[in-house]
Each structure stands twice: as C-alpha cells, then as structure tokens.
Amino acid sequence: MTKRIAPYASRWPLWFRRDPCEAVAMALIGLGVLMLMQPLSLNLYSYSFVTILAGTLGFVIVSHFPD
C-alpha cells in the first residue's frame, strides 16, 4: 500500500488543516439550526442566527485552507 505524498510540505499544524476545521464549522451550523428549531428557550432562539452566521463565515474562511 502506498502512502499519499503531498507535492509540497505544508507548515500548517494538523489541527489547523481543512478537514477538522470544516467539521467544526459544520457542527456550529448544525447547532445553530437546532437552536433555531427548539421551543424551550428564547435565549437560544435569539442567538441561533449569530451561531449560524459564525459557522457559515467560518466555513467560507476554512474552505481556503490547505488540505
């Protein structure tokens, strides 16, 4: 089995790469949607748009990170 070798050595730390950061951004978007649909707390509902917006902006920024 051969390993996939990157054409260039990246100096970015492993936790700062695209895959883990995209997962965090998508989880933040999902959390915001859940906050938007819950019927119990007005505070959670109030911050749901900000949470979705932060996740979306994070996803847009992270999509430019190296693999």
Phi and psi restraints in degrees (range 20) as a CNS / XPLOR table:
assign (resid 1 and name C) (resid 2 and name N)
       (resid 2 and name CA) (resid 2 and name C) 1.0 -99.1 20.0 2
assign (resid 2 and name N) (resid 2 and name CA)
       (resid 2 and name C) (resid 3 and name N) 1.0 147.1 20.0 2
assign (resid 2 and name C) (resid 3 and name N)
       (resid 3 and name CA) (resid 3 and name C) 1.0 -90.9 20.0 2
assign (resid 3 and name N) (resid 3 and name CA)
       (resid 3 and name C) (resid 4 and name N) 1.0 148.7 20.0 2
assign (resid 3 and name C) (resid 4 and name N)
       (resid 4 and name CA) (resid 4 and name C) 1.0 -81.1 20.0 2
assign (resid 4 and name N) (resid 4 and name CA)
       (resid 4 and name C) (resid 5 and name N) 1.0 121.3 20.0 2
assign (resid 4 and name C) (resid 5 and name N)
       (resid 5 and name CA) (resid 5 and name C) 1.0 -104.9 20.0 2
assign (resid 5 and name N) (resid 5 and name CA)
       (resid 5 and name C) (resid 6 and name N) 1.0 128.1 20.0 2
assign (resid 5 and name C) (resid 6 and name N)
       (resid 6 and name CA) (resid 6 and name C) 1.0 -69.6 20.0 2
assign (resid 6 and name N) (resid 6 and name CA)
       (resid 6 and name C) (resid 7 and name N) 1.0 143.9 20.0 2
assign (resid 6 and name C) (resid 7 and name N)
       (resid 7 and name CA) (resid 7 and name C) 1.0 -67.7 20.0 2
assign (resid 7 and name N) (resid 7 and name CA)
       (resid 7 and name C) (resid 8 and name N) 1.0 -19.3 20.0 2
assign (resid 7 and name C) (resid 8 and name N)
       (resid 8 and name CA) (resid 8 and name C) 1.0 -142.7 20.0 2
assign (resid 8 and name N) (resid 8 and name CA)
       (resid 8 and name C) (resid 9 and name N) 1.0 150.5 20.0 2
assign (resid 8 and name C) (resid 9 and name N)
       (resid 9 and name CA) (resid 9 and name C) 1.0 -82.8 20.0 2
assign (resid 9 and name N) (resid 9 and name CA)
       (resid 9 and name C) (resid 10 and name N) 1.0 122.1 20.0 2
assign (resid 9 and name C) (resid 10 and name N)
       (resid 10 and name CA) (resid 10 and name C) 1.0 -89.9 20.0 2
assign (resid 10 and name N) (resid 10 and name CA)
       (resid 10 and name C) (resid 11 and name N) 1.0 139.3 20.0 2
assign (resid 10 and name C) (resid 11 and name N)
       (resid 11 and name CA) (resid 11 and name C) 1.0 -93.7 20.0 2
assign (resid 11 and name N) (resid 11 and name CA)
       (resid 11 and name C) (resid 12 and name N) 1.0 1.2 20.0 2
assign (resid 11 and name C) (resid 12 and name N)
       (resid 12 and name CA) (resid 12 and name C) 1.0 -73.2 20.0 2
assign (resid 12 and name N) (resid 12 and name CA)
       (resid 12 and name C) (resid 13 and name N) 1.0 139.4 20.0 2
assign (resid 12 and name C) (resid 13 and name N)
       (resid 13 and name CA) (resid 13 and name C) 1.0 -64.8 20.0 2
assign (resid 13 and name N) (resid 13 and name CA)
       (resid 13 and name C) (resid 14 and name N) 1.0 157.4 20.0 2
assign (resid 13 and name C) (resid 14 and name N)
       (resid 14 and name CA) (resid 14 and name C) 1.0 -62.8 20.0 2
assign (resid 14 and name N) (resid 14 and name CA)
       (resid 14 and name C) (resid 15 and name N) 1.0 -35.5 20.0 2
assign (resid 14 and name C) (resid 15 and name N)
       (resid 15 and name CA) (resid 15 and name C) 1.0 -75.5 20.0 2
assign (resid 15 and name N) (resid 15 and name CA)
       (resid 15 and name C) (resid 16 and name N) 1.0 -10.1 20.0 2
assign (resid 15 and name C) (resid 16 and name N)
       (resid 16 and name CA) (resid 16 and name C) 1.0 -105.1 20.0 2
assign (resid 16 and name N) (resid 16 and name CA)
       (resid 16 and name C) (resid 17 and name N) 1.0 13.8 20.0 2
assign (resid 16 and name C) (resid 17 and name N)
       (resid 17 and name CA) (resid 17 and name C) 1.0 -83.9 20.0 2
assign (resid 17 and name N) (resid 17 and name CA)
       (resid 17 and name C) (resid 18 and name N) 1.0 178.5 20.0 2
assign (resid 17 and name C) (resid 18 and name N)
       (resid 18 and name CA) (resid 18 and name C) 1.0 -67.4 20.0 2
assign (resid 18 and name N) (resid 18 and name CA)
       (resid 18 and name C) (resid 19 and name N) 1.0 -46.8 20.0 2
assign (resid 18 and name C) (resid 19 and name N)
       (resid 19 and name CA) (resid 19 and name C) 1.0 -61.1 20.0 2
assign (resid 19 and name N) (resid 19 and name CA)
       (resid 19 and name C) (resid 20 and name N) 1.0 -51.9 20.0 2
assign (resid 19 and name C) (resid 20 and name N)
       (resid 20 and name CA) (resid 20 and name C) 1.0 -66.8 20.0 2
assign (resid 20 and name N) (resid 20 and name CA)
       (resid 20 and name C) (resid 21 and name N) 1.0 -35.8 20.0 2
assign (resid 20 and name C) (resid 21 and name N)
       (resid 21 and name CA) (resid 21 and name C) 1.0 -70.9 20.0 2
assign (resid 21 and name N) (resid 21 and name CA)
       (resid 21 and name C) (resid 22 and name N) 1.0 -35.0 20.0 2
assign (resid 21 and name C) (resid 22 and name N)
       (resid 22 and name CA) (resid 22 and name C) 1.0 -65.7 20.0 2
assign (resid 22 and name N) (resid 22 and name CA)
       (resid 22 and name C) (resid 23 and name N) 1.0 -37.6 20.0 2
assign (resid 22 and name C) (resid 23 and name N)
       (resid 23 and name CA) (resid 23 and name C) 1.0 -63.7 20.0 2
assign (resid 23 and name N) (resid 23 and name CA)
       (resid 23 and name C) (resid 24 and name N) 1.0 -40.4 20.0 2
assign (resid 23 and name C) (resid 24 and name N)
       (resid 24 and name CA) (resid 24 and name C) 1.0 -65.9 20.0 2
assign (resid 24 and name N) (resid 24 and name CA)
       (resid 24 and name C) (resid 25 and name N) 1.0 -42.3 20.0 2
assign (resid 24 and name C) (resid 25 and name N)
       (resid 25 and name CA) (resid 25 and name C) 1.0 -64.8 20.0 2
assign (resid 25 and name N) (resid 25 and name CA)
       (resid 25 and name C) (resid 26 and name N) 1.0 -41.2 20.0 2
assign (resid 25 and name C) (resid 26 and name N)
       (resid 26 and name CA) (resid 26 and name C) 1.0 -67.6 20.0 2
assign (resid 26 and name N) (resid 26 and name CA)
       (resid 26 and name C) (resid 27 and name N) 1.0 -36.1 20.0 2
assign (resid 26 and name C) (resid 27 and name N)
       (resid 27 and name CA) (resid 27 and name C) 1.0 -65.9 20.0 2
assign (resid 27 and name N) (resid 27 and name CA)
       (resid 27 and name C) (resid 28 and name N) 1.0 -36.8 20.0 2
assign (resid 27 and name C) (resid 28 and name N)
       (resid 28 and name CA) (resid 28 and name C) 1.0 -66.1 20.0 2
assign (resid 28 and name N) (resid 28 and name CA)
       (resid 28 and name C) (resid 29 and name N) 1.0 -39.3 20.0 2
assign (resid 28 and name C) (resid 29 and name N)
       (resid 29 and name CA) (resid 29 and name C) 1.0 -64.9 20.0 2
assign (resid 29 and name N) (resid 29 and name CA)
       (resid 29 and name C) (resid 30 and name N) 1.0 -44.3 20.0 2
assign (resid 29 and name C) (resid 30 and name N)
       (resid 30 and name CA) (resid 30 and name C) 1.0 -62.6 20.0 2
assign (resid 30 and name N) (resid 30 and name CA)
       (resid 30 and name C) (resid 31 and name N) 1.0 -40.2 20.0 2
assign (resid 30 and name C) (resid 31 and name N)
       (resid 31 and name CA) (resid 31 and name C) 1.0 -62.6 20.0 2
assign (resid 31 and name N) (resid 31 and name CA)
       (resid 31 and name C) (resid 32 and name N) 1.0 -40.6 20.0 2
assign (resid 31 and name C) (resid 32 and name N)
       (resid 32 and name CA) (resid 32 and name C) 1.0 -63.5 20.0 2
assign (resid 32 and name N) (resid 32 and name CA)
       (resid 32 and name C) (resid 33 and name N) 1.0 -38.4 20.0 2
assign (resid 32 and name C) (resid 33 and name N)
       (resid 33 and name CA) (resid 33 and name C) 1.0 -67.1 20.0 2
assign (resid 33 and name N) (resid 33 and name CA)
       (resid 33 and name C) (resid 34 and name N) 1.0 -41.8 20.0 2
assign (resid 33 and name C) (resid 34 and name N)
       (resid 34 and name CA) (resid 34 and name C) 1.0 -62.7 20.0 2
assign (resid 34 and name N) (resid 34 and name CA)
       (resid 34 and name C) (resid 35 and name N) 1.0 -39.6 20.0 2
assign (resid 34 and name C) (resid 35 and name N)
       (resid 35 and name CA) (resid 35 and name C) 1.0 -63.8 20.0 2
assign (resid 35 and name N) (resid 35 and name CA)
       (resid 35 and name C) (resid 36 and name N) 1.0 -33.8 20.0 2
assign (resid 35 and name C) (resid 36 and name N)
       (resid 36 and name CA) (resid 36 and name C) 1.0 -70.4 20.0 2
assign (resid 36 and name N) (resid 36 and name CA)
       (resid 36 and name C) (resid 37 and name N) 1.0 -33.6 20.0 2
assign (resid 36 and name C) (resid 37 and name N)
       (resid 37 and name CA) (resid 37 and name C) 1.0 -94.2 20.0 2
assign (resid 37 and name N) (resid 37 and name CA)
       (resid 37 and name C) (resid 38 and name N) 1.0 -6.7 20.0 2
assign (resid 37 and name C) (resid 38 and name N)
       (resid 38 and name CA) (resid 38 and name C) 1.0 -78.4 20.0 2
assign (resid 38 and name N) (resid 38 and name CA)
       (resid 38 and name C) (resid 39 and name N) 1.0 145.2 20.0 2
assign (resid 38 and name C) (resid 39 and name N)
       (resid 39 and name CA) (resid 39 and name C) 1.0 -99.9 20.0 2
assign (resid 39 and name N) (resid 39 and name CA)
       (resid 39 and name C) (resid 40 and name N) 1.0 7.0 20.0 2
assign (resid 39 and name C) (resid 40 and name N)
       (resid 40 and name CA) (resid 40 and name C) 1.0 -96.5 20.0 2
assign (resid 40 and name N) (resid 40 and name CA)
       (resid 40 and name C) (resid 41 and name N) 1.0 -41.7 20.0 2
assign (resid 40 and name C) (resid 41 and name N)
       (resid 41 and name CA) (resid 41 and name C) 1.0 -121.7 20.0 2
assign (resid 41 and name N) (resid 41 and name CA)
       (resid 41 and name C) (resid 42 and name N) 1.0 126.8 20.0 2
assign (resid 41 and name C) (resid 42 and name N)
       (resid 42 and name CA) (resid 42 and name C) 1.0 -72.2 20.0 2
assign (resid 42 and name N) (resid 42 and name CA)
       (resid 42 and name C) (resid 43 and name N) 1.0 -29.5 20.0 2
assign (resid 42 and name C) (resid 43 and name N)
       (resid 43 and name CA) (resid 43 and name C) 1.0 -65.6 20.0 2
assign (resid 43 and name N) (resid 43 and name CA)
       (resid 43 and name C) (resid 44 and name N) 1.0 -43.7 20.0 2
assign (resid 43 and name C) (resid 44 and name N)
       (resid 44 and name CA) (resid 44 and name C) 1.0 -62.8 20.0 2
assign (resid 44 and name N) (resid 44 and name CA)
       (resid 44 and name C) (resid 45 and name N) 1.0 -42.5 20.0 2
assign (resid 44 and name C) (resid 45 and name N)
       (resid 45 and name CA) (resid 45 and name C) 1.0 -61.8 20.0 2
assign (resid 45 and name N) (resid 45 and name CA)
       (resid 45 and name C) (resid 46 and name N) 1.0 -38.6 20.0 2
assign (resid 45 and name C) (resid 46 and name N)
       (resid 46 and name CA) (resid 46 and name C) 1.0 -65.9 20.0 2
assign (resid 46 and name N) (resid 46 and name CA)
       (resid 46 and name C) (resid 47 and name N) 1.0 -36.2 20.0 2
assign (resid 46 and name C) (resid 47 and name N)
       (resid 47 and name CA) (resid 47 and name C) 1.0 -92.9 20.0 2
assign (resid 47 and name N) (resid 47 and name CA)
       (resid 47 and name C) (resid 48 and name N) 1.0 2.8 20.0 2
assign (resid 47 and name C) (resid 48 and name N)
       (resid 48 and name CA) (resid 48 and name C) 1.0 -66.8 20.0 2
assign (resid 48 and name N) (resid 48 and name CA)
       (resid 48 and name C) (resid 49 and name N) 1.0 -41.4 20.0 2
assign (resid 48 and name C) (resid 49 and name N)
       (resid 49 and name CA) (resid 49 and name C) 1.0 -64.7 20.0 2
assign (resid 49 and name N) (resid 49 and name CA)
       (resid 49 and name C) (resid 50 and name N) 1.0 -41.1 20.0 2
assign (resid 49 and name C) (resid 50 and name N)
       (resid 50 and name CA) (resid 50 and name C) 1.0 -63.9 20.0 2
assign (resid 50 and name N) (resid 50 and name CA)
       (resid 50 and name C) (resid 51 and name N) 1.0 -38.8 20.0 2
assign (resid 50 and name C) (resid 51 and name N)
       (resid 51 and name CA) (resid 51 and name C) 1.0 -67.1 20.0 2
assign (resid 51 and name N) (resid 51 and name CA)
       (resid 51 and name C) (resid 52 and name N) 1.0 -44.1 20.0 2
assign (resid 51 and name C) (resid 52 and name N)
       (resid 52 and name CA) (resid 52 and name C) 1.0 -64.1 20.0 2
assign (resid 52 and name N) (resid 52 and name CA)
       (resid 52 and name C) (resid 53 and name N) 1.0 -41.4 20.0 2
assign (resid 52 and name C) (resid 53 and name N)
       (resid 53 and name CA) (resid 53 and name C) 1.0 -63.9 20.0 2
assign (resid 53 and name N) (resid 53 and name CA)
       (resid 53 and name C) (resid 54 and name N) 1.0 -42.8 20.0 2
assign (resid 53 and name C) (resid 54 and name N)
       (resid 54 and name CA) (resid 54 and name C) 1.0 -64.2 20.0 2
assign (resid 54 and name N) (resid 54 and name CA)
       (resid 54 and name C) (resid 55 and name N) 1.0 -40.8 20.0 2
assign (resid 54 and name C) (resid 55 and name N)
       (resid 55 and name CA) (resid 55 and name C) 1.0 -65.4 20.0 2
assign (resid 55 and name N) (resid 55 and name CA)
       (resid 55 and name C) (resid 56 and name N) 1.0 -40.1 20.0 2
assign (resid 55 and name C) (resid 56 and name N)
       (resid 56 and name CA) (resid 56 and name C) 1.0 -66.9 20.0 2
assign (resid 56 and name N) (resid 56 and name CA)
       (resid 56 and name C) (resid 57 and name N) 1.0 -45.6 20.0 2
assign (resid 56 and name C) (resid 57 and name N)
       (resid 57 and name CA) (resid 57 and name C) 1.0 -63.5 20.0 2
assign (resid 57 and name N) (resid 57 and name CA)
       (resid 57 and name C) (resid 58 and name N) 1.0 -39.5 20.0 2
assign (resid 57 and name C) (resid 58 and name N)
       (resid 58 and name CA) (resid 58 and name C) 1.0 -62.5 20.0 2
assign (resid 58 and name N) (resid 58 and name CA)
       (resid 58 and name C) (resid 59 and name N) 1.0 -40.5 20.0 2
assign (resid 58 and name C) (resid 59 and name N)
       (resid 59 and name CA) (resid 59 and name C) 1.0 -65.7 20.0 2
assign (resid 59 and name N) (resid 59 and name CA)
       (resid 59 and name C) (resid 60 and name N) 1.0 -39.8 20.0 2
assign (resid 59 and name C) (resid 60 and name N)
       (resid 60 and name CA) (resid 60 and name C) 1.0 -64.4 20.0 2
assign (resid 60 and name N) (resid 60 and name CA)
       (resid 60 and name C) (resid 61 and name N) 1.0 -42.1 20.0 2
assign (resid 60 and name C) (resid 61 and name N)
       (resid 61 and name CA) (resid 61 and name C) 1.0 -68.7 20.0 2
assign (resid 61 and name N) (resid 61 and name CA)
       (resid 61 and name C) (resid 62 and name N) 1.0 -43.9 20.0 2
assign (resid 61 and name C) (resid 62 and name N)
       (resid 62 and name CA) (resid 62 and name C) 1.0 -67.8 20.0 2
assign (resid 62 and name N) (resid 62 and name CA)
       (resid 62 and name C) (resid 63 and name N) 1.0 -26.9 20.0 2
assign (resid 62 and name C) (resid 63 and name N)
       (resid 63 and name CA) (resid 63 and name C) 1.0 -65.8 20.0 2
assign (resid 63 and name N) (resid 63 and name CA)
       (resid 63 and name C) (resid 64 and name N) 1.0 -11.5 20.0 2
assign (resid 63 and name C) (resid 64 and name N)
       (resid 64 and name CA) (resid 64 and name C) 1.0 -95.6 20.0 2
assign (resid 64 and name N) (resid 64 and name CA)
       (resid 64 and name C) (resid 65 and name N) 1.0 -2.4 20.0 2
assign (resid 64 and name C) (resid 65 and name N)
       (resid 65 and name CA) (resid 65 and name C) 1.0 -73.4 20.0 2
assign (resid 65 and name N) (resid 65 and name CA)
       (resid 65 and name C) (resid 66 and name N) 1.0 157.1 20.0 2
assign (resid 65 and name C) (resid 66 and name N)
       (resid 66 and name CA) (resid 66 and name C) 1.0 -71.3 20.0 2
assign (resid 66 and name N) (resid 66 and name CA)
       (resid 66 and name C) (resid 67 and name N) 1.0 157.6 20.0 2
